[in-house]
């Protein structure tokens, strides 16, 4: 199996806070941890926990944050193809409140690879699957050469501009940036998967809408950061392995739920088998 991830990996500090700040407050971060994460990063780390050969197409800045991310990626064992940008790398601060909800503060624009970057884009044609969370429609056209194309619903504008048909678009029914229907897409994907927390989620295809269940759990939510991206990566893996879409969603649900047990999503991800 060869699986590619196309998108951003950011320098992320995750920490607990007693509450979100009110105007004029000073906020203290409790037990912060720093990870190479972001939407592309979390999906990448989840897929790196599989026996697949994983390829990452991303972009890095020119500062200490970029060097931190570069160092973490270098230890992954995956094939990392990173374009270089002469600008600061994106930094995020993720605030986890006592209810487990996350609020994300982004400093700078996320750095994504572009089709004109000197990266081995032709290798995507030899991939069993590609997970896209980039911004450049031309890189999405390159990813379409993979046997299976999964796109985060966050990148619906790039998908529309690319003109390609995704096999699966995956997002969250509770996130206004991601929820929608097949009819909302200029070129509808073969399937639209929207998660809905403990209720599971729904799969919409031309044949209609089918529900899937979430894993049963009694554990409290410690931190919600990274659950959706871990689910999307695991879904990509299971569909690429040939599982029916509903079964793939239900298996992927366990990977999304696993990261709810801590504030560092990478540390809590389950292996993919």
C-alpha positions as CSV (number, residue, x, y, z in Angstrom):
1,X,0.0,0.0,0.0
2,X,1.2,3.5,-0.9
3,X,-0.8,6.4,0.5
4,X,-0.1,10.1,0.0
5,X,-1.1,13.1,2.2
6,X,-1.2,16.6,0.5
7,X,-1.4,19.6,2.8
8,X,-0.2,21.6,5.7
9,X,1.7,20.6,8.9
10,X,1.9,23.3,11.5
11,X,3.8,24.1,14.7
12,X,1.1,23.5,17.3
13,X,1.0,24.2,21.0
14,X,-1.9,22.4,22.8
15,X,-2.8,23.2,26.4
16,X,-5.5,23.1,28.9
17,X,-7.2,26.3,30.1
18,X,-9.7,27.0,32.8
19,X,-11.9,29.0,30.4
20,X,-11.6,31.0,27.2
21,X,-10.4,34.6,27.9
22,X,-12.7,37.5,28.3
23,X,-11.6,40.9,27.0
24,X,-8.7,42.2,29.0
25,X,-7.9,38.8,30.5
26,X,-4.4,37.2,30.8
27,X,-4.6,33.5,29.9
28,X,-2.3,30.9,31.4
29,X,-1.7,27.7,29.6
30,X,-1.7,24.5,31.7
31,X,0.8,21.8,30.8
32,X,1.3,22.8,27.2
33,X,2.7,20.2,24.6
34,X,4.1,21.1,21.2
35,X,3.4,18.9,18.2
36,X,3.8,18.9,14.4
37,X,0.1,18.8,13.7
38,X,-2.6,20.8,11.8
39,X,-5.1,19.1,9.5
40,X,-2.5,17.6,7.2
41,X,-0.2,16.8,10.0
42,X,-2.6,14.8,12.2
43,X,-3.9,12.8,9.2
44,X,-0.2,12.1,8.2
45,X,0.7,10.8,11.7
46,X,-2.4,8.6,11.7
47,X,-1.5,7.1,8.4
48,X,2.1,6.7,9.5
49,X,0.7,4.2,12.1
50,X,-0.1,1.8,9.3
51,X,2.1,-0.7,7.4
52,X,1.7,1.5,4.2
53,X,4.4,3.5,2.5
54,X,3.3,7.0,3.3
55,X,4.2,10.1,1.2
56,X,3.7,13.6,2.5
57,X,3.6,16.6,0.2
58,X,3.8,19.8,2.2
59,X,5.6,23.1,2.6
60,X,7.9,24.5,5.3
61,X,8.9,28.0,6.3
62,X,12.3,29.4,7.3
63,X,12.3,29.7,11.1
64,X,12.6,27.7,14.3
65,X,9.0,26.5,14.0
66,X,9.7,25.1,10.5
67,X,12.9,23.4,11.8
68,X,10.9,21.8,14.6
69,X,8.3,20.5,12.2
70,X,11.0,19.3,9.8
71,X,12.8,17.4,12.6
72,X,9.6,15.7,13.7
73,X,8.7,14.7,10.2
74,X,12.2,13.4,9.6
75,X,11.7,10.9,12.4
76,X,8.5,9.5,11.0
77,X,9.9,6.9,8.6
78,X,7.7,8.3,5.8
79,X,8.8,9.9,2.6
80,X,8.5,13.6,3.1
81,X,8.5,16.0,0.1
82,X,8.5,19.6,1.4
83,X,8.7,22.8,-0.6
84,X,10.6,25.6,1.1
85,X,9.1,29.1,1.7
86,X,11.0,32.2,2.6
87,X,8.6,33.2,5.3
88,X,7.8,32.2,9.0
89,X,6.1,28.8,9.5
90,X,2.5,28.8,10.7
91,X,2.0,28.5,14.4
92,X,-1.2,27.4,16.2
93,X,-2.3,27.6,19.8
94,X,-5.0,25.1,20.7
95,X,-6.9,25.9,23.9
96,X,-8.7,22.9,25.5
97,X,-11.4,23.9,28.0
98,X,-12.6,21.6,30.8
99,X,-15.5,20.3,28.6
100,X,-12.8,19.0,26.2
101,X,-13.7,21.4,23.4
102,X,-10.9,23.0,21.4
103,X,-10.4,26.5,20.2
104,X,-7.7,27.1,17.7
105,X,-5.7,30.3,17.2
106,X,-3.7,30.4,14.0
107,X,-0.7,32.8,13.5
108,X,0.0,33.3,9.8
109,X,-1.4,31.5,6.7
110,X,-1.1,27.7,6.6
111,X,1.7,26.7,4.2
112,X,0.6,24.3,1.4
113,X,2.5,22.8,-1.5
114,X,1.8,24.1,-5.0
115,X,1.9,22.3,-8.3
116,X,4.8,24.4,-9.5
117,X,6.9,23.4,-6.5
118,X,9.7,21.0,-7.6
119,X,8.2,17.9,-5.8
120,X,7.7,14.4,-7.3
121,X,4.1,14.9,-8.2
122,X,4.2,12.0,-10.7
123,X,4.5,9.6,-7.8
124,X,0.9,10.2,-6.9
125,X,-0.2,8.1,-9.9
126,X,1.4,5.1,-8.2
127,X,-0.5,5.6,-4.9
128,X,-3.4,3.4,-3.8
129,X,-4.9,6.5,-2.1
130,X,-4.4,10.2,-1.7
131,X,-5.8,12.3,1.2
132,X,-6.1,16.0,0.2
133,X,-6.2,18.8,2.7
134,X,-4.3,21.3,0.5
135,X,-5.4,24.5,-1.2
136,X,-4.0,24.4,-4.7
137,X,-6.5,23.0,-7.3
138,X,-3.6,21.9,-9.5
139,X,-2.2,19.7,-6.7
140,X,-5.7,18.2,-6.3
141,X,-5.7,17.4,-10.1
142,X,-2.3,15.6,-9.5
143,X,-3.8,13.7,-6.5
144,X,-6.7,12.6,-8.7
145,X,-4.2,10.2,-10.4
146,X,-4.2,8.0,-7.3
147,X,-6.5,5.0,-7.3
148,X,-8.6,6.6,-4.5
149,X,-9.1,10.3,-3.8
150,X,-10.4,11.4,-0.4
151,X,-10.8,15.2,0.2
152,X,-11.6,17.0,3.4
153,X,-14.8,19.0,3.2
154,X,-12.8,22.0,4.4
155,X,-11.3,22.2,0.9
156,X,-14.5,22.2,-1.1
157,X,-13.6,25.5,-2.8
158,X,-10.3,23.9,-4.1
159,X,-12.3,20.8,-5.2
160,X,-14.8,23.0,-7.1
161,X,-12.0,24.9,-8.9
162,X,-10.1,21.7,-9.8
163,X,-13.1,20.2,-11.6
164,X,-12.2,16.7,-10.5
165,X,-14.5,14.1,-8.9
166,X,-13.5,12.9,-5.5
167,X,-14.2,9.4,-4.4
168,X,-15.0,10.5,-0.9
169,X,-15.4,13.9,0.7
170,X,-15.3,13.7,4.5
171,X,-16.3,16.4,7.1
172,X,-18.4,17.1,10.1
173,X,-22.1,17.7,10.3
174,X,-21.6,20.1,13.2
175,X,-19.0,22.3,11.5
176,X,-20.6,25.0,9.3
177,X,-17.4,25.0,7.1
178,X,-17.9,21.3,6.3
179,X,-21.5,20.3,6.4
180,X,-23.5,20.2,3.3
181,X,-25.2,17.9,0.7
182,X,-24.0,16.2,-2.5
183,X,-26.1,18.8,-4.4
184,X,-23.9,21.6,-3.0
185,X,-20.9,20.3,-5.0
186,X,-20.2,21.5,-8.6
187,X,-18.9,18.0,-9.3
188,X,-20.5,15.8,-6.7
189,X,-18.2,13.2,-5.1
190,X,-19.1,9.5,-5.3
191,X,-19.7,9.7,-1.5
192,X,-20.1,12.4,1.1
193,X,-19.3,11.3,4.7
194,X,-20.3,13.6,7.6
195,X,-19.5,12.6,11.2
196,X,-21.9,13.6,14.0
197,X,-20.0,12.9,17.2
198,X,-21.4,10.2,19.5
199,X,-24.3,9.8,17.0
200,X,-22.0,8.4,14.4
201,X,-22.7,10.0,11.1
202,X,-24.1,9.7,7.6
203,X,-23.0,8.6,4.1
204,X,-24.7,10.3,1.2
205,X,-24.4,8.8,-2.3
206,X,-26.5,9.0,-5.4
207,X,-28.5,6.0,-4.0
208,X,-29.5,8.0,-0.8
209,X,-28.4,8.5,2.8
210,X,-27.1,5.7,5.1
211,X,-26.3,6.2,8.7
212,X,-23.3,4.6,10.5
213,X,-22.8,4.2,14.2
214,X,-20.1,5.6,16.5
215,X,-18.1,3.3,18.9
216,X,-19.6,2.8,22.3
217,X,-17.5,4.5,25.0
218,X,-17.9,5.6,28.6
219,X,-14.7,7.6,28.7
220,X,-14.9,11.4,29.2
221,X,-13.7,13.7,26.5
222,X,-10.4,15.1,27.5
223,X,-9.6,17.0,24.3
224,X,-11.4,17.1,21.0
225,X,-8.5,18.4,18.9
226,X,-7.6,16.1,16.0
227,X,-10.5,13.7,16.2
228,X,-11.9,14.6,12.8
229,X,-8.6,14.5,11.0
230,X,-7.7,11.1,12.6
231,X,-11.1,9.8,11.5
232,X,-10.5,11.0,7.9
233,X,-7.1,9.4,7.7
234,X,-8.3,6.1,9.0
235,X,-11.3,6.2,6.6
236,X,-8.8,6.7,3.8
237,X,-6.9,3.7,4.9
238,X,-9.9,1.4,5.3
239,X,-11.5,2.3,2.0
240,X,-8.1,1.9,0.2
241,X,-8.0,-1.6,1.8
242,X,-11.3,-2.4,0.0
243,X,-13.7,-2.3,2.9
244,X,-17.3,-1.2,2.2
245,X,-17.8,2.4,3.0
246,X,-20.1,1.9,6.0
247,X,-17.8,-0.6,7.6
248,X,-14.8,1.7,6.9
249,X,-16.6,4.6,8.6
250,X,-17.4,2.5,11.7
251,X,-13.8,1.3,12.0
252,X,-12.5,4.8,11.4
253,X,-14.8,6.0,14.3
254,X,-12.6,4.2,16.8
255,X,-9.6,6.1,15.6
256,X,-11.4,9.5,15.9
257,X,-12.7,8.5,19.4
258,X,-9.2,7.4,20.6
259,X,-7.7,10.9,20.5
260,X,-10.5,12.3,22.7
261,X,-8.7,10.6,25.6
262,X,-5.9,13.3,25.8
263,X,-4.9,16.7,24.6
264,X,-2.1,15.5,22.3
265,X,-3.9,13.8,19.4
266,X,-0.7,12.2,17.9
267,X,0.1,10.5,21.2
268,X,-3.3,8.8,21.4
269,X,-3.8,7.6,17.8
270,X,-4.4,3.9,17.3
271,X,-2.4,1.8,14.9
272,X,-4.0,1.0,11.5
273,X,-4.0,-2.7,10.6
